[in-house]
Structure formats: C-alpha cells, structure tokens
C-alpha cells in the first residue's frame, strides 16, 4: 500500500513520546495543511464493536489504558496488536488522504519508521524536544518517568530516527516549533 496521491505532498510526522508531534500537527493545520493522526484513527477503531471483540479476547478488556499497560509490558502482545491494527489504520489513512482537497497532507505517525511507513510518504519530519524540558513535559502530561521510559522501549531511539528523517524540527518551546513549521511551509512553498 502507498499513501502517496498524485498532485499532493504527503508528509509523515513523527517523534518520540512528548516530543511535540501533536503541537507540530496543529501548526501544520494552522498553515492550511490537511492533517491526520494515526493515534486518532486507532481511537476511532477501538470504538467499533468488531474491533472491541478482538481486544476483549486478546486483552480481557476494551479499556485503552489497560491495553496500553499490557502492550508496553509485553512485546509479543504489542506485536500482535500492531499486526492487526496497522493495516486498518493504513486503509483509513489512504481513504482520508484521497478525500482531502488540500495540496499538503501531514500525517502524525508515532511509529513511522518502526512500522516502515516512511517509504509510503513523500517526506518525513522528525520532531525532537530539548531533553532539558522533559521533566516539565512529564509533569504536564501527568506521567511518571518510569511510565514514560516503558513506552519509549516500544520506539526507536531518536538518533536512529534522525538518521532516517528528511527534516528534523529540534525545538525548545512551542513558539520555536510553531516558527519552524511556518518557515518550513513557506520555504518549500508547500501550500499552493
């Protein structure tokens, strides 16, 4: 499957947890891009009864937090869930991209490189936050460092992602990130 569509720029937007992906996605939307979130599609899929039947059978529940704890504690459960849910997410993304009228489409995909989806986009952007601000970001999200690190184990290190990214937005503040998204769109004249 391919997410590319004729006459559209498809950008994969990624970054580790608490890196600012959602902020960057909102900033791209403010610039006029069509934006989609793989995580939001997963949330929508979890609400479908047929999907809930699988979740209940595999995890004993449909409660997202309980499922998240299980998949981040057990790699085989995570792989099982990803093999099931990723094709459904790709199918939904492809449909939404085709329906979009905008020239620039940005898709927030936390596991862009881990899933190999970077080959299906035109350009890939990695968002990286200043590590000195991590404790503040954890506090705002209400996460412990242990919970954060458990989830990071499911993702590649930023250095590995940086080697594959076409563009890196390293930022210290939301204002800094917003400026970088604006400058990027303007420099590449992507919003025609």
Helices and strands as residue ranges (DSSP letters): E 9-14, H 21-30, E 34-37, H 38-46, H 49-59, H 64-73, H 75-99, E 104-108, G 117-120, E 123-129, G 131-133, H 134-141, H 145-152, H 158-164, E 167-171, H 174-187
